[in-house]
Amino acid sequence: SASWGDVRKKMKACDVLEKSQMVELHFEDEIPSGTFDLDISFKGQLREKMEGFYRSSYKNGGYMATTHFEPTDARRAFPCFDEPSFRDRFSITMGIALNRQCVSNMPVEVEQVSDDRRLIKFQET
């Protein structure tokens, strides 16, 4: 959905344009020009190729989830404006086991610890 102030417009269709690696969003009504919030729910998949969000292995066994965001690979992990000339801001929150570590290109903003997990939110990049 797209919203500005109290106005909210529902999306009626989403077309994936594979060749250009873009998505077209179609709304029930015209959206006027200006500033608005765009809310997108999505499900991603951990990839096997070393691009976007992918699965890698530790030298001593076991697996990890990691990222490789070359110029246009962030869009393989989540919906975003991922053009070198037009970067989008985003923040990452990771839930991990207590005996694991996670890193980001930004400092930790908030860390919460429960009995067996840590939830770490990194500052916006």
N, C-alpha and C positions, 0 to 999 in steps of 0.2 A: 504494500500500500504506500501511497505518497500522502504526506500531510504537511500543512502549514497552518499555524494557529489552531483553530477548532475545526478546520476543513480537512476531511480525509477522503481519498479516492481509492477505490479497490482496483486492483489489477485484474483484467479479464483474460489475458493471454501472455505467454512468454515464448518467443521464438529464438532458438539457438542457431546462430549463423556460424557453422563450423569453419568455413574457409577464412573468414575474417576474424575468427575467435571473438565474436561479439554476441550480445544478446539484445533483442528488441523487446521492450516492455510495452504492452498495450493496455490502456486504462479505459474504464467505462465512459468517462467524460474527458474532455480536453483538460490538460494541466497547464495553467498559465505560466508564463516565464517568471523567473524570480527564484528566491531561495526556499527550499522545502526539505523535509526529511524523507528519505526513502528507506522503508523497512523491508528486508528480504529474509525470509526463512529458507534455509537450504540444508541439504544433507550432502556431505562430501564422502569421498572414498580414499582410503590410504592407498597410494599408488605403489607400484613396484619400480617404475623408472625413477631416475634421480632428478626429478623436476617437481616443483610445487611442494606438496605435502606427501612424503613417501616413507616407506619402511626401510630401515637399514639394520645392520646387525653389529653387535659388539664382537670384538676379536675373540673374547673368551666365551662366546655363546650368548644367546638371548637376542632380543630385538628391541628397537627403539623407533619412535616416530620422529622424523626430522624434516626440515624444510630446505629448499634450495630455490631462492627467488632471484633468478637472473632477470633481465629486463621485463619479460612478460610472463613469468612463471607463477606469480602470486595468484593470478586468476585460476590456476589449476587447483588451488587450495580453497578459495572462498570467493564469492562475488565481490568485485572491486573494480575501480578505475585503475588499470594497471598499464599505463602507457608511460614511457620515460618522461614525456613532456607534461604529463597530467597525473601526478601521483595522488592517491587517496590516503587519508589518515585512517589508522585503525589501531586497536589495542588487542592484545592476545592474553587470554586467561588459560592456564594449564592446570589440570588436576593430575597429580603424580603421587606415586608411592613415597613413603617417608625416606626410604633408602635410595631414592633416585634424585637426580638434579635436572634442572632445565635452565636454558639460557636464552637470551633474546638480545637483539641489538639495542634494546632500551633497558633502563634500570627497573627494578621491581617497584611497583606502586603500592601493592597490598599483598600480604601473605597471611593465609588462614590455615591453621593446623587442626586436624581432627584426630581421632584415635589412630587411623591407619593411612591417612592421606594428607597432602598439602595442596591447597588451591592458591596459585600464584598468578596475580594480575600484573602485567607489565605496563609501563607508561605508554601513552599513545606515540606512535611513530609517524 
